[in-house]
Amino acid sequence: MKTVDLRSDTVTRPSEAMRRVMAGAEVGDDVYGEDPTVNKLEAMAAELLGKEKAIFVPSGTMSNLTALLSHCGRGDEYIAGQDAHIYRWEGGGGAIFGGIQPQPLDFDEDGTLNLDKVRRAVKPADHHHAVTRLLCLENTHGGRVLPLPYLEEAAGVARELGLALHLDGARVFNAAVYLQVPVREIARHFDSVSVCLSKGLGAPVGSVLCGSADLINRAHRWRKVAGGGMRQAGLLAAACIYALQHNVERLAEDHENAELLSSGLGHIEELLVSQARTNILFVTPPAGTAPALRQALAAEGILIGGGDVIRLVTHLDVDGAGVERTVAAFKRFFANRGK
Ligand SMILES: *Cc1c(COP(=O)(O)O)cnc(C)c1O
């Protein structure tokens, strides 16, 4: 029985075809800039995102960290959402390695940062304060797609305030496919964009940070300092190239599957089910039932996330049959509970 793993889109495994291109990849020492496959991936990512340059890094966390270190110096500050990944879920790397202070703000319900709040959060130029340098947005955030007009407005405000603008675009291709625009239409508003290839795009490892040549040259130094200078990384870059060539448009299937899951589970009286947002939805079972539900589903080969509000994430290893099995298993759990 095939496992249906809905915990995250990071769980995708490289397909046979992806493994073949990895095995056949031409490689060299990337710390010398001599890995042709890494160079190809970086050129391809820069082109797709409409930026001068890109750099291949092992993870989204290192990508965001090198972005922070490249935009900000010691005693500088960045503004980000209270539960933004770059602030809340990356161990405080900016503070540890860069002496960079975060200024978190509550996200609005739609995943945007209120731009008046941003304006008020910027510190005056005065020696009492940290120097506010950077504004960070996240797209998608919890699966929510930031509207293009909002990005336009945010870019204008950042410019006016003298802030650089960074996008944590771990799932920015989900946003682009959802909006049916080329990803550069989203990226063009930002000075830097971080993209994960290891999530819904299906590569086993890897992220890219894209931006101006000047910024990415600085990021090169920080990647090395952070221990992210990889050698024959072309094996991994080959998987990422394959992902960009084959797995972008199909993200639409993940969004459809998330909707099917949301509508199927929506018929279960006991469950509070969110709308699907791109490839992510949330379900809230009655208080105290989440552990038993998780256990019953696991017994049927269906894995769901932790906590009382359960996140479900669709991806290329979850097909329509997996969605049906999941809905049926949820129904069975609640039907049996009533007996
Ligand atoms: C997953 C994720 C990251 C970090 O990526 P890792 O490769 O797990 O380090 C950063 N930002 C967001 C929004 C993410 O979802």
The ligand as a Gaussian input file, in Angstrom:
#p B3LYP/6-31G(d) Opt

LIG

0 1
 C       10.501000      25.408000       3.815000
 C       10.578000      26.879000       3.895000
 C       11.806000      27.525000       4.074000
 C       13.098000      26.793000       4.393000
 O       13.475000      25.810000       3.562000
 P       14.421000      24.616000       4.085000
 O       14.953000      24.075000       2.806000
 O       13.513000      23.676000       4.820000
 O       15.481000      25.192000       4.947000
 C       11.811000      28.898000       4.072000
 N       10.685000      29.603000       3.923000
 C        9.486000      29.029000       3.762000
 C        8.282000      29.882000       3.578000
 C        9.391000      27.641000       3.746000
 O        8.194000      27.067000       3.595000

